[in-house]
Amino acid sequence: MMQSIEKQIASEVNASAQQVKAAVQLLDEGSTVPFIARYRKELTGGLDDTQLRLLEQRLSYLRELNDRRSTILNSIDEQGKMTDALRVAIENTDNKSSLEDLYLPFKPKRRTKGHIAKEAGLEPLADALFQSTDGAPEQIAASYVNADKGVADVKAALEGARYILMERFAEDAALVGKARRHLTHHAQFTATVIAGKETAGQKFNDYFEHSEALSKVPSHRALAMLRGRNEGILQLKLLLPDDVESGEGLVANHLQFNNNGSAIAKWRQQLAQWTWRVKLLLQLENELVGKLREQSELEAIQVFARNLKELLMAAPAGHKATIGLDPGLRTGTKVAVVDATGKLLDHTTIYPHAPQKQWSQSLSVLSALCKKHQVSLIAIGNGTASRETDKLAGELIKLNQLPHLQKIMVSEAGASVYSASEFAANEFPDLDVSIRGAVSIARRLQDPLSELVKIDPKSIGVGQYQHDVNQNALGQSLDAVVEDCVNAVGVDVNTASVPLLTHVAGLNKVLAQNIVSFRESNGAFETRKKLLKVARLGAKTYEQCAGFLKISQGNNPLDTSSVHPEAYPLVNKILAAKQWTIDDVLGNSSKLATLCAADYVDDQFGIPTITDILSELEKPGRDPRPEFKTAEFKDGVETLADLKLNMVLEGVVSNVTNFGAFVDIGVHQDGLVHISALADGFVKDPADIVKAGQIVRVKVLEVDIPRKRIALTMRMSDDAQDHETKKTQPRASKPRKSSPNRTQSNQANSNNSGFGNAFADAFAKAKKN
């Protein structure tokens, strides 16, 4: 079985079976994805972390499939019902649904009406009715009436036979597969409002009478409709259009029922109808809607993971003394000053805004703190009173003539979660929760990755319907993103926090705490090799983590780089051959350019690893994150009321979904750039155009103050008046019966509505959480 798994995965990750085999072996030996991706390129043929993550997921799925396959084969063997053809079919099945279809007739079941009918001796009648070409069903059934067995009359006999046949047909793997494919390709996914729920379910009114092809439902619409059903507002069904074969017809044709007008033929047609409506449709509707939910959840999880990666890999402002401001009105603005390493130096609370309006006093306090601690950055949380606080910071810079001092608006999503966390309580046991939030805001400007790893990724607010998806799958995906980001950047072992160290390849919370405890007791690590003295950190763990843990100003210059300690002898070999010292080559592009990787290949290291080593020597400890840039919010535009139609603004992309991108333009409410307004040409995926954290120019198309909604466009040729005209054009009435034309109409309406109620509601809830 293992060979077939390797071949199947190889085709899915665009690799060879040999590459997959090597990766599987490394994973089974306990190697981590980041370690394999960076330090075992020769073995895997250069599989990257994305391919390895998919490989890991598919390996788990296919191994579960094989385990289930073995269980099913044993079960059918024990029943004595195995045939050669059935064994071949089971062994060749490559997905769980088809496997369960084949097992269905042999699966232990609860006592059904079909079972009861068989116990009453009606199976021969069922066979006769299925095979007979002539005669009336009532005449055939007459001899099976037996009151002692619970068959009181002909009607009861025919009903029992019908249940036997219906259950038999519903367990026909070929028929079930055919019906599944028919629904998958042709069914319309329909939503209607439950009578009396119109007012309570207004946020779902886009779906009160909605229909579109099941095969084309985008994930965000599927999740919106499923949420509507879960909240008792919508009823969801699968319907076949009039211009395709009906379900009853499919069953009849598969069973080769000849509709010749005879009494037995009419009975069979009715049997096909019952089989479809009572057995197959209900069973497959649940399965296919469940599959749609799973696929939609997977896509939503991928969107969340992609946004999280962009946020974690955002450019750090750098190691500079920073003031963190957590804005507030009545309770004041919390102020925290941290040094270049993020250590808390000072804190206070100021009251520049209503009702206290201590503007001058607040400026005086901030001015004194800036001078005392030589502050270079001001990080302002983007919540309530953020623009007013931004104005305060601007005046501070102007009055004190501090051109070197930069003010930057920072997302405070999740800061409150960190503030109340166990880690924050341990780090600042005597500090008020609100001040801890200001510390977090300052630190996330200095280094977003180091600070955001302290927060549950689900609380950062860059997801799409994140509370509607499988939380275990979401957690695993987001944890993988955090791990990949942390290891891509690398970690300074002498300054890193426990949460940051926890995500280093090979480490866990216990080992991370042991590293910090060792550091606190014994002083800074001078070499990577000293990590082996940490409690419970053995040779295998050292192999996995050492290359990602960096030591600044240590005894060995290579410890500042991503060169793995196992490759130090190779570096020394190269230096000896050229009679160079390590200081001669670190950062020296001209010397390194004279080296040929192929000259140093041996049994352990191939060209890919040697090439990586030479690149790392050229730029030791390089940070893969982009250069730090900031958006400039427009002065005087602080609330929704300040926005004017066709106003052009600069903003920061806060979230990218399948239907567009949300942009923070500094008015306490993100605006939506619908997918249709992201670019002049067709956009299949918004992520192809924008990324979370990206600075963009947008134009205001619509402002809905009561509902706190803003429509934006990135196409500067768009005009607000044209947008309003299109929006108010009457839509054609929608027929109750589903049809291909109706489907296209609904898709167009949904695609052009930048204010889809379900979308906005979903995002609003995600932001709150």
C-alpha positions in Angstrom: 0.0 0.0 0.0 2.9 2.4 0.8 4.1 2.5 -2.8 0.7 3.5 -4.1 0.5 6.2 -1.5 3.8 7.6 -2.6 2.7 7.6 -6.2 -0.6 9.3 -5.5 0.9 12.0 -3.3 3.7 12.6 -5.9 1.1 13.5 -8.5 -0.7 15.8 -6.1 2.4 17.8 -4.9 4.1 17.8 -8.3 7.0 15.6 -7.3 8.5 12.2 -8.0 7.7 9.1 -5.9 11.3 9.0 -4.8 11.1 12.6 -3.4 7.9 11.7 -1.6 9.4 8.5 -0.2 12.4 10.4 1.2 10.1 13.1 2.8 7.8 10.4 4.3 10.8 8.7 5.8 12.1 11.9 7.3 8.7 12.8 8.8 8.4 9.3 10.2 11.8 9.7 11.8 10.5 12.8 13.6 11.9 15.6 11.4 9.9 18.8 11.1 8.7 20.4 7.9 10.9 23.5 8.3 14.0 21.4 8.9 13.3 19.1 5.9 12.6 22.1 3.7 15.8 23.9 4.5 18.4 21.3 5.5 17.4 18.1 3.6 17.1 19.4 0.0 19.3 16.7 -1.4 17.1 13.9 0.0 13.8 15.4 -1.1 14.9 17.0 -4.3 14.2 20.5 -3.0 10.6 20.1 -1.9 9.5 23.4 -0.3 7.5 23.9 2.9 4.2 24.3 0.9 4.7 21.0 -0.8 5.7 19.3 2.4 2.7 20.6 4.3 0.4 19.2 1.6 2.4 16.0 1.6 2.0 15.7 5.3 -1.8 16.2 5.1 -2.3 13.8 2.3 -0.1 11.2 4.0 -2.3 11.3 7.1 -5.5 11.0 4.9 -4.3 8.1 2.8 -2.9 6.2 5.8 -6.3 6.6 7.5 -7.9 5.4 4.2 -5.7 2.3 4.2 -6.4 1.6 7.9 -10.2 1.8 7.1 -9.7 -0.4 4.0 -8.0 -3.1 6.1 -10.8 -2.9 8.7 -13.5 -3.3 5.9 -11.7 -6.2 4.2 -11.4 -8.0 7.5 -15.1 -7.4 8.3 -16.3 -8.7 5.0 -14.0 -11.7 5.1 -15.3 -12.6 8.6 -18.8 -12.5 7.3 -17.8 -14.9 4.5 -19.2 -12.6 1.8 -15.9 -11.5 0.1 -15.6 -12.0 -3.7 -12.6 -11.5 -5.9 -14.4 -8.6 -7.7 -15.3 -6.9 -4.5 -11.8 -7.2 -3.1 -10.3 -5.6 -6.2 -12.9 -2.8 -6.1 -12.1 -2.1 -2.4 -8.3 -2.3 -2.9 -8.5 0.1 -5.9 -10.6 2.8 -4.2 -8.7 6.0 -3.5 -11.3 8.0 -1.5 -13.3 7.4 1.7 -16.7 8.0 0.2 -16.4 5.3 -2.5 -14.9 2.9 0.1 -17.9 3.4 2.4 -20.3 2.9 -0.6 -18.7 -0.5 -1.2 -18.9 -1.4 2.5 -22.5 -0.3 2.9 -24.3 -3.6 2.1 -22.0 -5.4 4.6 -22.0 -2.8 7.3 -23.7 -3.9 10.6 -27.0 -2.0 10.8 -29.7 -1.2 13.2 -33.0 -3.1 12.6 -34.8 -1.4 9.8 -38.2 -1.9 8.1 -36.5 -3.8 5.4 -35.0 -6.2 8.0 -38.4 -6.7 9.6 -39.9 -7.4 6.2 -37.2 -10.0 5.5 -37.9 -11.7 8.9 -41.6 -11.8 7.8 -40.5 -13.9 4.8 -41.1 -11.1 2.2 -37.7 -11.2 0.5 -38.8 -13.8 -2.2 -41.8 -11.4 -2.9 -39.3 -8.5 -3.3 -37.3 -10.6 -5.8 -40.4 -11.6 -7.7 -41.6 -8.1 -8.0 -38.2 -7.0 -9.2 -37.8 -9.8 -11.8 -41.4 -10.3 -13.0 -42.3 -9.0 -16.4 -46.0 -9.7 -16.1 -48.9 -9.8 -13.7 -50.4 -7.4 -11.1 -48.4 -6.7 -8.0 -51.4 -7.5 -5.8 -51.8 -11.0 -7.4 -48.1 -11.7 -6.9 -48.3 -10.5 -3.2 -51.5 -12.4 -2.3 -49.7 -15.6 -1.4 -47.4 -13.8 1.1 -50.1 -12.6 3.4 -49.5 -14.1 6.8 -51.1 -12.5 9.9 -48.9 -14.6 12.2 -45.8 -13.0 10.8 -47.3 -9.5 10.9 -48.3 -9.3 7.2 -52.0 -8.6 7.6 -52.9 -8.0 4.0 -51.7 -7.5 0.4 -51.0 -3.8 1.1 -48.7 -4.7 4.0 -46.9 -7.4 1.9 -46.2 -4.9 -0.9 -45.1 -2.3 1.5 -42.6 -4.7 3.1 -41.3 -5.8 -0.3 -40.9 -2.1 -1.3 -38.7 -1.4 1.8 -36.6 -4.4 1.1 -35.9 -3.3 -2.5 -35.4 0.4 -1.5 -32.8 -0.6 1.0 -31.1 -2.9 -1.4 -31.0 -0.2 -4.1 -29.7 2.4 -1.6 -26.8 0.0 -0.9 -25.9 -0.5 -4.6 -22.5 1.2 -4.9 -22.8 1.7 -8.6 -26.2 3.4 -8.3 -25.1 5.5 -5.4 -22.0 6.6 -7.3 -24.0 7.4 -10.4 -26.6 9.4 -8.3 -23.7 11.3 -6.5 -22.1 12.3 -9.8 -25.5 13.4 -11.3 -26.2 15.6 -8.3 -22.7 17.0 -8.2 -22.7 18.0 -11.8 -26.3 19.2 -12.2 -27.9 20.0 -8.8 -28.9 23.5 -7.8 -28.1 24.5 -4.3 -31.2 26.4 -3.1 -31.9 28.5 -0.1 -35.3 29.9 1.0 -36.3 31.8 4.1 -38.3 29.9 6.7 -41.8 31.4 7.0 -41.9 34.0 9.8 -38.1 34.5 10.0 -37.9 37.3 7.5 -37.4 40.1 10.0 -35.2 38.2 12.4 -33.0 37.0 9.5 -32.5 40.3 7.6 -28.8 39.8 7.5 -29.4 36.8 5.3 -31.9 38.5 3.0 -29.6 37.9 0.0 -30.5 34.2 0.3 -34.2 34.4 1.1 -34.8 33.1 -2.5 -31.5 32.0 -3.9 -30.3 29.2 -6.2 -27.1 28.4 -8.0 -25.2 25.4 -9.3 -23.8 23.2 -6.5 -20.6 22.8 -8.4 -20.0 26.6 -8.6 -21.0 27.8 -5.1 -18.0 29.9 -3.8 -17.0 29.1 -0.2 -18.1 32.4 1.3 -21.6 32.1 0.0 -21.8 28.4 1.0 -20.7 29.3 4.6 -23.1 32.2 4.7 -26.1 30.0 3.7 -25.0 27.3 6.1 -24.8 29.8 8.9 -28.3 30.9 8.0 -29.5 27.4 8.3 -27.8 26.8 11.6 -29.4 30.0 13.0 -32.9 28.7 11.9 -33.4 31.3 9.2 -32.8 29.4 5.9 -33.9 26.1 4.5 -31.3 24.5 2.1 -32.1 21.9 -0.5 -30.6 20.3 -3.6 -32.9 20.5 -6.7 -32.4 19.1 -10.2 -33.3 21.5 -13.0 -36.1 20.5 -15.4 -33.8 20.2 -18.3 -31.7 17.3 -16.9 -32.6 13.7 -16.0 -34.7 13.4 -12.9 -33.6 11.4 -9.9 -36.4 9.0 -10.3 -35.5 8.5 -14.0 -31.9 7.9 -13.1 -32.9 5.1 -10.7 -35.3 3.6 -13.1 -32.8 3.6 -16.0 -30.0 2.1 -13.8 -32.3 -0.7 -12.7 -33.5 -1.2 -16.3 -37.1 -0.7 -15.4 -39.2 -0.9 -18.6 -42.1 1.5 -18.5 -44.4 -0.5 -20.8 -47.6 0.7 -19.0 -48.2 -2.6 -17.2 -49.3 -2.7 -13.6 -45.9 -4.2 -12.5 -44.1 -1.5 -14.5 -46.1 1.3 -12.8 -45.4 -0.2 -9.4 -41.6 -0.2 -10.2 -41.8 3.4 -11.4 -43.3 4.3 -8.0 -40.6 2.2 -6.4 -37.9 4.2 -8.3 -39.6 7.4 -7.1 -39.6 6.2 -3.4 -36.0 5.0 -3.7 -34.9 8.4 -4.9 -36.9 10.6 -2.6 -36.8 8.6 0.6 -33.4 7.0 0.4 -30.9 8.4 -2.1 -31.7 12.1 -2.2 -31.8 12.5 1.5 -28.6 10.5 2.0 -26.7 12.2 -0.8 -28.0 15.7 0.0 -26.6 15.4 3.5 -23.3 14.0 2.1 -22.9 16.6 -0.7 -23.9 19.6 1.4 -21.5 18.2 4.0 -18.8 18.0 1.4 -19.5 21.5 0.2 -19.2 22.6 3.8 -15.9 20.8 4.2 -14.5 22.3 1.0 -15.7 25.8 1.9 -14.2 25.4 5.4 -10.9 24.3 3.8 -10.9 27.3 1.5 -11.8 29.6 4.4 -9.0 28.1 6.4 -6.6 28.7 3.5 -7.7 32.3 3.3 -7.1 32.7 7.0 -3.7 31.1 6.8 -2.6 33.2 3.9 -3.7 36.4 5.7 -2.0 35.3 8.9 1.3 34.6 7.0 1.2 38.1 5.5 0.6 39.7 8.9 3.3 37.6 10.6 5.8 38.4 7.9 5.1 42.1 7.9 8.1 44.3 8.0 9.5 45.1 11.5 10.1 48.7 12.3 13.3 47.5 14.0 15.0 47.6 17.4 14.2 51.2 18.5 12.8 52.7 21.7 9.1 52.8 21.2 6.0 54.4 22.9 2.9 52.3 22.7 -0.4 54.2 22.9 -3.6 52.2 23.5 -6.3 54.9 22.8 -9.3 55.4 24.9 -11.8 58.2 25.8 -13.4 58.0 29.2 -10.8 55.6 30.6 -7.9 57.5 29.1 -5.1 56.5 26.7 -2.7 53.9 28.1 1.0 54.7 27.5 3.9 52.2 27.6 7.6 52.9 26.8 9.7 49.9 25.7 13.4 49.9 24.9 15.0 48.5 21.7 14.6 44.9 23.0 11.0 45.4 24.0 11.7 45.7 27.7 9.2 47.8 29.6 10.8 51.1 30.8 7.9 53.3 31.8 4.1 53.5 31.7 1.3 55.9 32.6 -2.2 57.0 31.5 -3.1 60.3 29.8 -6.5 61.9 29.3 -6.3 64.0 26.1 -9.8 63.4 24.9 -13.4 64.0 26.1 -14.6 64.1 28.8 -11.3 65.2 30.6 -9.8 67.0 27.5 -6.3 67.2 29.1 -4.6 67.9 25.8 -1.8 70.1 26.9 -1.0 68.0 29.9 -0.9 64.9 27.7 1.5 66.5 25.3 3.7 67.5 28.2 3.8 63.9 29.6 4.6 62.4 26.2 7.3 65.0 25.5 9.0 64.2 28.8 8.9 60.4 28.1 10.3 60.9 24.6 13.2 62.9 25.9 13.9 60.6 28.9 14.0 57.4 26.9 15.1 58.8 23.5 12.1 57.4 21.8 12.2 56.9 18.0 8.7 55.4 17.3 5.2 55.9 18.4 2.8 52.9 17.9 -0.9 53.9 18.1 -3.6 51.2 18.4 -6.2 51.5 15.7 -9.3 51.2 18.0 -11.5 53.8 19.6 -10.1 57.3 19.5 -7.2 56.2 17.4 -7.4 59.1 14.9 -7.7 61.6 17.7 -4.6 60.1 19.3 -2.8 60.1 16.0 -3.5 63.9 15.9 -2.0 64.2 19.4 1.1 62.3 18.3 1.4 64.6 15.2 1.2 67.7 17.3 3.8 66.2 19.7 6.3 65.8 16.9 5.6 69.2 15.5 5.8 71.2 18.7 8.9 69.5 19.9 10.6 69.6 16.5 11.3 65.8 16.5 11.4 64.9 12.8 13.2 61.7 13.6 10.2 60.5 15.6 7.7 58.4 13.6 4.1 57.8 14.4 2.5 54.6 13.0 -1.0 53.2 13.4 -0.9 49.6 14.5 -3.6 46.9 14.4 -4.5 46.2 18.0 -6.5 43.0 17.1 -5.8 40.4 19.8 -4.0 42.8 22.1 -6.7 42.4 24.7 -6.3 38.6 24.4 -2.6 38.9 25.1 -3.2 41.3 28.0 -5.4 38.7 29.8 -3.2 35.7 29.0 -1.2 33.6 31.4 2.0 34.6 29.6 1.3 38.4 30.1 0.3 37.8 33.7 3.7 36.0 34.3 5.6 38.6 32.5 3.9 41.6 34.1 2.2 40.3 37.3 1.9 43.8 38.9 0.9 45.6 35.7 -2.7 46.6 34.9 -4.2 44.6 32.0 -4.8 47.8 30.0 -1.1 48.8 30.2 -0.1 45.3 29.1 -2.1 46.1 25.9 0.0 49.2 25.3 3.1 47.2 25.7 1.9 44.7 23.1 1.1 47.5 20.7 4.6 48.9 21.0 6.3 45.6 20.6 4.2 44.5 17.5 5.5 47.6 15.7 9.1 46.7 16.6 8.7 43.1 15.5 5.2 41.9 14.5 6.2 38.2 14.4 7.8 38.1 17.9 4.7 39.7 19.5 1.9 38.1 17.5 3.1 34.6 18.3 2.0 35.3 21.9 -1.6 35.5 20.7 -3.9 32.7 19.6 -4.0 33.2 15.8 -7.8 32.9 15.8 -7.9 36.1 17.8 -6.0 38.2 15.3 -9.0 38.8 13.2 -7.8 38.1 9.6 -10.2 35.2 8.9 -13.3 34.6 6.9 -16.1 32.8 8.7 -13.5 31.5 11.1 -16.0 30.5 13.8 -18.0 28.4 11.3 -15.2 26.1 10.3 -13.7 23.0 11.9 -11.7 24.5 14.8 -9.3 21.6 15.0 -8.4 21.9 11.3 -8.2 25.7 11.6 -5.9 25.4 14.6 -3.5 22.9 12.9 -3.3 25.0 9.8 -2.6 28.3 11.6 0.0 26.6 13.9 1.8 25.4 10.7 1.8 28.9 9.3 3.2 30.3 12.6 5.9 27.6 12.6 6.9 28.2 9.0 7.1 32.0 9.6 9.1 31.8 12.8 11.6 29.4 11.2 11.9 31.4 8.0 12.9 34.4 10.0 15.0 32.7 12.7 15.1 33.4 16.4 17.7 35.1 18.6 18.0 32.5 21.3 19.3 35.0 23.9 16.3 37.4 23.6 13.4 35.3 22.4 10.4 34.7 24.6 8.9 31.3 25.5 6.0 31.7 23.0 8.4 32.5 20.2 10.8 29.7 21.0 7.8 27.3 21.2 7.3 27.6 17.5 11.0 26.8 16.6 11.3 23.5 14.7 11.8 20.6 17.2 10.9 22.6 20.3 7.8 22.7 22.4 6.6 24.7 25.4 8.5 22.7 27.9 11.8 22.9 26.0 11.3 26.6 25.3 10.8 27.3 29.0 13.9 25.2 29.8 15.9 27.3 27.3 14.8 30.5 28.9 15.4 29.2 32.4 18.9 28.0 31.5 19.6 31.4 30.0 18.4 33.2 33.1 20.5 31.0 35.4 23.7 30.7 33.3 23.7 33.9 31.2 23.6 34.3 27.5 24.4 31.4 25.2 27.9 31.9 23.6 27.5 29.0 21.2 24.8 26.9 19.7 26.5 23.8 21.0 25.7 25.0 24.5 22.0 24.3 23.8 22.8 20.6 24.4 23.2 21.5 28.1 19.6 22.5 28.3 17.4 20.0 30.2 15.7 17.5 27.9 17.2 18.9 24.8 18.8 15.9 23.2 20.7 15.3 19.9 17.6 14.8 17.7 16.0 18.0 19.0 19.3 19.9 18.6 19.5 18.7 15.0 16.0 20.1 14.3 16.3 23.4 16.1 19.9 24.5 16.0 19.9 26.1 12.5 16.9 28.3 13.4 18.3 29.5 16.7 20.8 32.4 16.2 23.4 33.8 18.6 24.4 37.4 18.1 27.9 38.4 19.3 28.8 34.8 20.2 32.0 32.9 20.0 31.4 31.6 16.5 30.3 34.0 13.7 28.5 31.1 12.0 26.1 31.0 14.9 24.6 34.3 13.7 23.7 32.7 10.4 21.2 30.0 9.2 24.1 27.6 8.4 23.4 24.4 10.3 26.1 23.3 12.8 26.3 20.0 11.0 27.7 22.0 8.0 30.4 23.9 10.0 33.0 21.3 9.0 32.2 21.9 5.3 32.6 25.7 5.8 35.9 25.1 7.5 37.0 22.8 4.6 36.2 25.6 2.1 38.1 28.2 4.2 41.1 25.9 4.6 41.2 25.2 0.8 41.3 29.0 0.1 43.4 29.9 3.2 40.7 32.3 4.3 39.3 33.1 7.8 35.6 33.3 8.4 35.9 37.0 8.8 37.3 37.2 5.3 34.2 35.8 3.7 31.2 36.9 5.8 29.4 39.5 3.7 32.2 39.5 1.1 30.4 39.0 -2.2 33.5 39.3 -4.4 35.3 36.5 -2.6 32.3 34.2 -2.4 31.6 34.8 -6.1 34.9 33.0 -6.9 33.7 29.8 -5.3 31.9 27.0 -7.2 29.5 24.9 -5.2 30.2 21.8 -7.3 33.8 21.8 -6.2 32.8 20.9 -2.6 30.2 18.2 -3.1 30.7 15.1 -1.0 28.6 12.2 0.3 26.8 14.4 2.9 26.3 17.8 1.1 25.1 18.4 -2.4 24.9 21.5 -4.6 21.6 22.7 -3.2 22.9 22.8 0.4 26.3 24.2 -0.6 24.6 27.0 -2.6 22.4 27.9 0.4 25.5 28.0 2.6 27.3 30.4 0.2 24.2 32.6 0.0 24.0 32.7 3.8 27.7 33.6 4.1 27.1 36.5 1.7 24.2 37.9 3.9 24.5 36.2 7.3 21.3 36.3 9.3 19.4 38.1 6.6 15.7 38.8 7.3 13.3 37.6 4.6 10.7 40.2 5.6 10.2 43.3 3.4 11.4 46.8 4.1 9.3 48.8 6.6 6.8 51.2 5.2 3.8 53.0 6.6 0.6 54.3 5.2 -0.3 58.0 5.6 -3.9 58.5 6.7 -5.5 61.7 5.3 -5.6 64.5 7.8 -9.2 65.5 8.7 -10.6 62.1 7.7 -11.2 60.5 11.1 -14.8 59.2 11.0 -17.3 57.9 8.5 -18.9 61.3 8.4 -15.6 62.8 7.1 -15.7 60.6 4.0 -16.8 62.1 0.7 -17.7 60.3 -2.5 -14.8 59.9 -5.0 -12.3 60.8 -2.2 -8.9 59.1 -2.9 -7.2 57.8 0.2 -4.2 55.7 1.3 -5.0 52.7 3.5 -3.7 49.4 4.7 -5.2 46.0 3.6 -6.5 44.5 6.8 -8.1 41.3 5.5 -8.3 39.5 2.2 -11.3 37.2 1.5 -12.6 35.3 -1.5 -15.0 38.2 -2.3 -12.6 41.1 -2.0 -10.3 43.0 0.4 -11.0 45.1 3.5 -8.9 48.2 3.9 -8.3 50.3 7.0 -8.5 54.0 5.9 -8.3 55.4 9.4 -12.0 55.9 10.2 -12.5 53.1 12.7 -14.4 51.0 10.1 -12.7 49.1 7.4 -14.0 49.6 3.8 -14.6 46.8 1.3 -13.0 46.7 -2.1 -15.1 44.1 -3.8 -13.3 41.6 -6.0 -14.8 43.3 -9.1 -13.2 46.6 -8.1 -9.6 45.4 -7.3 -8.3 45.8 -10.9 -9.4 46.8 -14.4 -9.2 43.2 -15.6 -10.9 40.0 -14.4 -9.7 38.9 -10.9 -10.1 35.2 -10.0 -8.5 35.4 -6.6 -8.2 38.7 -4.6 -4.9 37.3 -3.2 -3.4 37.6 -6.6 -3.8 41.4 -6.4 -3.4 42.4 -2.7 -2.0 41.0 0.6 -2.8 41.7 4.2 -0.6 44.6 5.4 -0.2 46.1 1.9 -0.5 49.8 1.5 -3.0 50.7 -1.3 -4.7 53.7 -2.8 -8.5 53.5 -2.9 -11.4 55.7 -3.9 -14.7 56.0 -1.9 -17.7 54.8 -3.9 -20.3 54.7 -1.1 -20.7 55.4 2.6 -23.6 53.9 4.6 -23.2 55.5 8.0 -26.2 53.8 9.7 -24.9 50.4 8.8 -21.2 51.4 9.1 -20.3 50.2 5.6 -17.9 51.7 3.1 -17.6 50.7 -0.5 -14.1 51.3 -2.0 -12.4 50.7 -5.3 -8.8 50.4 -6.4 -9.8 51.4 -10.0 -9.2 55.1 -10.1 -11.5 55.4 -13.2 -14.5 54.3 -11.2 -17.1 56.9 -10.2 -19.4 57.0 -7.2 -22.3 58.2 -9.2 -22.0 55.3 -11.7 -21.8 52.9 -8.7 -25.0 54.3 -7.2 -26.8 54.0 -10.6 -25.8 50.4 -11.0 -26.8 49.6 -7.4 -30.3 51.1 -7.8 -31.1 49.5 -11.1 -34.1 47.2 -10.6 -33.3 43.5 -10.5 -35.4 41.0 -12.5 -37.9 39.1 -10.3 -36.7 35.7 -9.4 -38.9 32.6 -10.2 -39.5 30.1 -7.4 -38.5 27.2 -9.7 -34.7 26.8 -10.1 -33.4 27.2 -13.6 -30.0 27.9 -15.3 -31.0 31.5 -16.1 -32.0 32.1 -12.5 -28.6 30.7 -11.4 -26.7 33.1 -13.6 -28.8 36.0 -12.5 -28.2 35.3 -8.8 -24.5 34.8 -9.3 -24.2 38.1 -11.0 -26.2 39.9 -8.3 -24.0 38.3 -5.6 -20.8 39.1 -7.4 -21.7 42.8 -7.9 -22.9 43.4 -4.4 -20.1 44.9 -2.4 -22.4 45.0 0.6 -23.6 41.4 0.7 -25.2 41.3 4.1 -23.9 37.9 5.0 -20.3 38.8 4.0 -20.3 42.0 6.0 -21.9 40.4 9.0 -19.4 37.5 9.0 -16.5 39.9 8.8 -17.9 42.1 11.6 -18.2 39.1 13.8 -14.7 37.9 12.9 -13.3 41.4 13.8 -15.1 41.4 17.1 -13.6 38.0 18.0 
